[in-house]
Every structure is written in C-alpha cells, then in structure tokens.
Amino acid sequence: MIKVGCCGFPTSMKKYFESLSLVELNSTFYNYPQGRTVEGWREKAPEKFEFTVKAHQDISHKAKLKADETCLQAFERIIQICKTLHSKILLIQTPGSFRSDRLAEAERFFRKVNRRNLTLVWETRGSSWEIEDVYKKLRQTAETLDVTHVTDPLRAMPAHTGRAAYFRLHGLGERMYYYQHSDSELKKLEQSIRPFERESKEVYVLFNNLTMFDDALRFKQYMSVGTFPRITCSYGLASVREVAAKTRYPASTSLLMKKLGWKLVEAEEGKQVRLASLLDGLPTRTYNSAEELVDTIKSVKKMD
C-alpha cells in the first residue's frame, strides 16, 4: 500500500482531512504539545486517518542521539504523543552536522531506546552519508537495528527499509523546499517506489516543499487514475500570467526569479517548464504588473 501526505498541515485541518489520509506531524520537532491538544487532533481526524510523528529536536539536534537521561526523557515524551495519536511510525531526522563518522553513536541510541511497538525511521542529511562505503555500513547497521532509512527517492534510494518504506521529498532545487514537482518527476517517483509496494511494504510518501499540498494531491490522483490535474487552467503565456499574478508588484527581475522562478507553468499540453527558464535573459528592470512581465516574455522569448 502506498500512502501519500505532507510534512505538516499546509492548509486547514478540515480541508486536509477531506483530501488526504496521512500527515507527518512536524510541530513536535519544535514543541511538546499538551496532552489535551494531541487528543483533540486525534478526535478531529477521521477514524482511519494516520499520523506519523517527527521526534523533537532535543533528541536529534541538541542531544545528537546521545542517549543520556535528558535525551531519553525527551524520547519518552514523544512516545506518549505517538500513543495518543495511535501512530505507528516515529521519524528521527538528524542534522547535516551529524556526519557519518557518528554512526556508532546512532547505533548506541537505537539500541538503548524503548521503541515500544513503533517503527523507527531515520533521515540522515549531508553528503558524508552518500559515500558508497558509508552506505554499506549504514545498510548493515539499519538492518541489524530494524531502523528504516529515510531518503528523497528522486535524489537517492534508502540504504535499508523494514516493514515500512518512508520517503520525504524536499525538492530538487538549489534552495530546499522552494520547489514544485513536475509530472515527469512524479512519474519517476511512482516508478521508484512501486518495487517496495510489490515487496508488501507499507510505503509512505511525504511531500515537504512549498507546493506540497498540491503535489501530494496531484500524485495521489496519478496513483489512482493515471493522469495528472493541470497545474494552471491554461497554457503558454496565459499559464505564465496565472503564475506571475500570484506575487506583489512592482518587482525586479531578480526578485521575480527568486520568488517565482522555481514554479512551473504549462507551456503546452503535456509539457511543463520552470518559470526561471522564461525569466532568464529578460532585461534587468522593475515590472509593475504581471501583464507587463508577460508582455516582455512574449517579446523576448517569441512566445504566443
């Protein structure tokens, strides 16, 4: 089974519960919510709605998986939240500063914590984990400890998955989170994760980018019926106009590149391009409206 959701609530809970059946609760990374608050989340959600939980930064970023008393107490507080939400999965995401030479520390942590019946999933960050020899050691350790390795499958495949495969998609842009996934990328995603489903694993796909709600809904529809909803209502310059209208003017070329360049437009049926490719090469100036920007793109790029 493939489950699709977002890292956090990018829209109202009511709208989210009507649209998706999975969320990764991210607020627990920053704060320990009161018990009654957590109970309220569970009560508001549909009966079969699933919460996964992200562990507090006290564990991953402050203690850096050093299983001392403070860290273990923080872990117990998160365990209670998981229990209230009926969660099956607890995510631990270590920072880029937690490099691969600290694998032994992570191993001691995962051996010492009392996970109850939870599945622990671990997202490593940083290039030091991507070296072939390190990946092999990580695979051996994760398999021994029964800890699922978390990756963005459009960037790298996990070193090990247990009964569950857990993926977090942050986008492929230069700035993390500033990304919108194209239809072709979502097709590639589907091809990457299907083998885990065929192995009878529960497959979790969590989007964690600025357009995560729309990306999740588009991917969900594709998984269901094999087609994608359009990103905009129109094609070509009309599509550019739709996207360009969603920012404030006046705006300089460089500011528009930063705020809108990562977004997609429907160039024509079946073809999407990043707005950055259309902004690149435009005169360096200030635009007073979306219409003014579109007129310039039409002139410079020879578009209709």
C-alpha positions as CSV (number, residue, x, y, z in Angstrom):
1,M,0.0,0.0,0.0
2,I,1.2,3.5,-0.9
3,K,0.2,6.3,1.4
4,V,0.6,10.0,0.4
5,G,0.7,13.0,2.6
6,C,2.5,16.2,3.7
7,C,5.1,17.1,6.3
8,G,2.8,19.2,8.5
9,F,-0.5,20.8,7.7
10,P,-0.1,23.2,4.7
11,T,-3.8,24.1,4.8
12,S,-6.7,23.9,7.3
13,M,-7.1,20.6,9.1
14,K,-10.7,20.4,7.8
15,K,-9.6,20.7,4.2
16,Y,-6.6,18.4,4.8
17,F,-8.7,15.6,6.4
18,E,-11.1,15.8,3.4
19,S,-8.3,15.4,0.9
20,L,-5.6,13.2,2.4
21,S,-5.4,10.3,4.9
22,L,-1.8,10.8,6.1
23,V,0.2,13.6,7.7
24,E,3.6,13.8,9.3
25,L,3.2,15.8,12.5
26,N,6.1,18.3,12.3
27,S,5.2,20.6,15.2
28,T,6.5,18.0,17.6
29,F,10.1,18.8,16.4
30,Y,9.8,22.3,17.9
31,N,7.4,21.9,20.9
32,Y,5.8,19.3,23.1
33,P,2.1,19.8,22.7
34,Q,-0.2,19.5,25.7
35,G,-1.9,16.1,26.0
36,R,-5.4,17.6,25.5
37,T,-4.2,19.3,22.3
38,V,-2.9,16.0,21.0
39,E,-6.2,14.3,21.9
40,G,-8.0,17.0,20.0
41,W,-6.0,16.3,16.9
42,R,-6.9,12.7,17.1
43,E,-10.6,13.4,17.7
44,K,-10.9,15.8,14.8
45,A,-9.3,13.4,12.3
46,P,-11.2,10.7,10.5
47,E,-11.0,7.3,12.2
48,K,-8.7,5.8,9.6
49,F,-6.5,8.9,9.3
50,E,-2.9,8.2,10.1
51,F,-0.4,10.5,11.9
52,T,3.3,9.9,11.8
53,V,5.4,11.9,14.3
54,K,8.7,13.8,14.0
55,A,10.9,13.5,17.0
56,H,11.7,16.6,19.0
57,Q,15.0,18.5,18.3
58,D,16.0,17.8,21.9
59,I,16.7,14.3,20.7
60,S,18.2,14.8,17.2
61,H,19.8,18.2,17.2
62,K,20.6,19.1,20.9
63,A,21.5,15.7,22.3
64,K,22.6,14.5,18.8
65,L,21.4,11.0,19.7
66,K,23.5,10.8,22.8
67,A,21.2,8.5,24.9
68,D,21.7,10.3,28.2
69,E,18.9,10.9,30.7
70,T,17.7,14.2,29.1
71,C,17.5,12.6,25.7
72,L,15.7,9.5,26.9
73,Q,13.2,11.6,28.8
74,A,12.5,13.6,25.6
75,F,12.1,10.3,23.7
76,E,9.5,9.2,26.3
77,R,7.5,12.4,25.9
78,I,7.4,11.8,22.1
79,I,6.4,8.2,22.7
80,Q,3.4,9.3,24.6
81,I,2.3,11.6,21.8
82,C,2.6,8.7,19.4
83,K,0.5,6.6,21.7
84,T,-2.3,9.2,21.9
85,L,-2.3,9.6,18.1
86,H,-2.2,5.8,17.5
87,S,0.9,6.4,15.4
88,K,2.9,3.5,14.1
89,I,5.9,5.5,12.9
90,L,8.3,7.9,14.6
91,L,10.7,9.9,12.4
92,I,14.1,11.0,13.7
93,Q,15.9,13.5,11.4
94,T,19.5,14.3,12.2
95,P,21.1,17.5,11.0
96,G,23.8,17.8,8.4
97,S,26.3,18.3,11.2
98,F,25.6,14.7,12.4
99,R,28.1,13.2,10.0
100,S,28.7,9.5,9.0
101,D,31.6,9.2,11.4
102,R,29.0,9.3,14.2
103,L,27.2,6.1,13.1
104,A,28.4,4.3,16.2
105,E,26.6,6.9,18.4
106,A,23.4,6.5,16.4
107,E,23.7,2.7,16.8
108,R,24.0,3.0,20.6
109,F,21.0,5.3,20.7
110,F,18.7,3.0,18.6
111,R,19.8,0.0,20.8
112,K,19.1,1.8,24.0
113,V,15.7,3.5,23.4
114,N,12.5,1.6,24.2
115,R,10.6,2.0,21.0
116,R,7.6,0.0,22.2
117,N,5.8,-1.2,19.1
118,L,6.8,1.8,17.0
119,T,8.7,1.6,13.7
120,L,11.6,4.0,13.9
121,V,12.6,5.7,10.7
122,W,15.8,7.8,10.4
123,E,16.6,10.6,7.9
124,T,20.3,11.3,7.5
125,R,21.4,14.5,5.9
126,G,24.6,15.6,4.3
127,S,27.0,14.3,1.6
128,S,29.1,12.3,4.1
129,W,26.3,9.6,4.2
130,E,26.2,9.3,0.4
131,I,29.7,7.7,0.0
132,E,29.4,4.1,-1.1
133,D,31.4,2.5,1.8
134,V,29.4,4.5,4.3
135,Y,26.1,3.5,2.6
136,K,27.1,-0.1,3.0
137,K,27.8,0.3,6.7
138,L,24.6,2.3,7.2
139,R,22.7,-0.6,5.5
140,Q,24.2,-3.2,7.8
141,T,23.5,-1.1,10.9
142,A,20.0,-0.2,10.0
143,E,19.2,-3.8,9.1
144,T,20.6,-5.1,12.4
145,L,18.7,-2.5,14.4
146,D,15.5,-2.7,12.3
147,V,15.5,1.0,11.5
148,T,14.2,2.3,8.2
149,H,16.5,4.7,6.3
150,V,14.6,7.8,5.0
151,T,15.6,9.5,1.7
152,D,14.1,11.6,-1.0
153,P,13.8,8.9,-3.8
154,L,14.3,11.4,-6.5
155,R,17.8,12.0,-5.1
156,A,18.8,8.7,-3.5
157,M,17.3,5.4,-2.6
158,P,17.4,4.2,1.1
159,A,20.1,2.0,2.5
160,H,17.5,-0.2,4.2
161,T,13.8,-0.4,4.7
162,G,12.0,-2.6,7.2
163,R,8.3,-3.4,7.1
164,A,7.8,0.2,6.0
165,A,9.5,2.4,3.4
166,Y,9.4,6.1,4.3
167,F,10.2,8.8,1.8
168,R,10.4,12.6,2.3
169,L,10.5,14.8,-0.8
170,H,12.1,18.2,-0.2
171,G,12.5,19.2,-3.9
172,L,15.4,19.2,-6.3
173,G,16.1,22.9,-6.4
174,E,19.1,24.8,-5.1
175,R,17.0,26.1,-2.2
176,M,15.5,23.4,-0.1
177,Y,11.7,23.5,-0.1
178,Y,11.4,26.0,-2.9
179,Y,10.2,23.5,-5.4
180,Q,7.3,22.3,-7.4
181,H,7.4,18.7,-8.8
182,S,6.7,18.3,-12.5
183,D,4.5,15.5,-13.9
184,S,7.6,13.7,-15.2
185,E,9.2,13.8,-11.8
186,L,6.1,12.4,-10.1
187,K,6.0,9.6,-12.7
188,K,9.7,8.8,-11.9
189,L,8.7,8.8,-8.2
190,E,6.0,6.3,-8.8
191,Q,8.4,4.1,-10.7
192,S,10.9,4.3,-7.8
193,I,8.6,3.3,-5.0
194,R,6.4,0.6,-6.7
195,P,9.0,-2.1,-6.0
196,F,8.7,-1.5,-2.3
197,E,4.9,-2.0,-2.6
198,R,5.4,-5.2,-4.5
199,E,7.5,-6.4,-1.6
200,S,4.4,-5.9,0.6
201,K,5.8,-3.0,2.5
202,E,3.8,-0.1,3.6
203,V,5.1,2.8,1.6
204,Y,4.9,6.4,3.0
205,V,5.4,9.3,0.6
206,L,5.6,12.7,2.4
207,F,6.0,15.9,0.5
208,N,7.9,18.7,2.2
209,N,8.2,21.5,-0.2
210,L,6.3,24.8,-0.7
211,T,3.7,23.3,-3.0
212,M,3.5,20.1,-1.0
213,F,-0.3,20.0,-0.7
214,D,-0.9,20.4,-4.5
215,D,2.0,18.0,-5.3
216,A,0.5,15.4,-2.9
217,L,-3.0,15.7,-4.4
218,R,-1.6,15.5,-8.0
219,F,0.5,12.4,-7.1
220,K,-2.5,10.8,-5.4
221,Q,-4.7,11.3,-8.4
222,Y,-1.9,9.9,-10.7
223,M,-1.6,6.9,-8.5
224,S,-5.4,6.4,-8.6
225,V,-6.3,7.1,-12.3
226,G,-3.0,7.5,-14.2
227,T,-3.5,11.2,-15.1
228,F,-2.4,14.5,-13.5
229,P,-4.6,17.5,-12.9
230,R,-3.2,20.6,-14.6
231,I,-1.1,23.0,-12.6
232,T,-2.7,26.0,-14.2
233,C,-6.0,26.4,-16.1
234,S,-4.4,27.4,-19.3
235,Y,-1.3,27.0,-21.5
236,G,1.5,29.2,-22.8
237,L,1.5,32.9,-21.9
238,A,-1.9,32.5,-20.2
239,S,-0.3,30.0,-17.9
240,V,2.6,32.3,-17.2
241,R,0.1,35.1,-16.4
242,E,-1.7,32.9,-13.9
243,V,1.6,32.1,-12.0
244,A,3.0,35.6,-12.3
245,A,-0.1,37.2,-10.9
246,K,0.5,35.5,-7.6
247,T,3.0,37.9,-6.3
248,R,3.3,41.6,-5.4
249,Y,4.4,44.3,-7.8
250,P,6.4,46.3,-8.5
251,A,9.1,43.7,-8.6
252,S,12.6,43.5,-10.1
253,T,13.7,40.7,-12.5
254,S,16.0,39.3,-9.8
255,L,13.2,39.3,-7.2
256,L,10.8,37.6,-9.6
257,M,13.4,35.0,-10.3
258,K,13.8,34.3,-6.6
259,K,10.0,34.3,-5.7
260,L,8.6,32.7,-8.9
261,G,11.5,31.1,-10.8
262,W,11.1,27.7,-9.1
263,K,7.4,27.4,-10.1
264,L,6.0,25.5,-13.1
265,V,3.9,26.8,-16.0
266,E,2.1,24.7,-18.6
267,A,4.0,25.5,-21.8
268,E,1.6,23.3,-23.8
269,E,-0.4,20.2,-23.3
270,G,1.9,17.6,-21.7
271,K,4.9,20.0,-21.3
272,Q,5.8,22.0,-18.2
273,V,8.7,24.4,-17.8
274,R,10.0,26.3,-14.8
275,L,9.3,30.0,-14.9
276,A,13.1,30.5,-14.3
277,S,13.7,29.4,-17.9
278,L,11.4,32.2,-19.2
279,L,12.8,34.9,-16.8
280,D,16.4,34.1,-17.7
281,G,17.6,36.6,-20.3
282,L,14.9,39.2,-19.6
283,P,16.1,42.8,-19.3
284,T,17.2,43.8,-15.8
285,R,14.4,46.1,-14.7
286,T,11.4,46.6,-12.5
287,Y,8.0,45.3,-13.6
288,N,4.8,47.0,-12.4
289,S,2.4,44.2,-13.1
290,A,2.1,40.6,-14.2
291,E,0.8,41.8,-17.6
292,E,3.9,43.9,-18.1
293,L,6.1,40.9,-17.3
294,V,4.1,38.6,-19.7
295,D,4.4,41.2,-22.5
296,T,8.2,41.3,-22.0
297,I,8.4,37.5,-22.1
298,K,6.3,37.4,-25.2
299,S,8.6,39.9,-26.9
300,V,12.0,38.4,-25.8
301,K,11.1,34.7,-25.9
302,K,8.9,34.9,-29.0
303,M,6.0,33.2,-27.3
304,D,2.4,33.2,-28.2
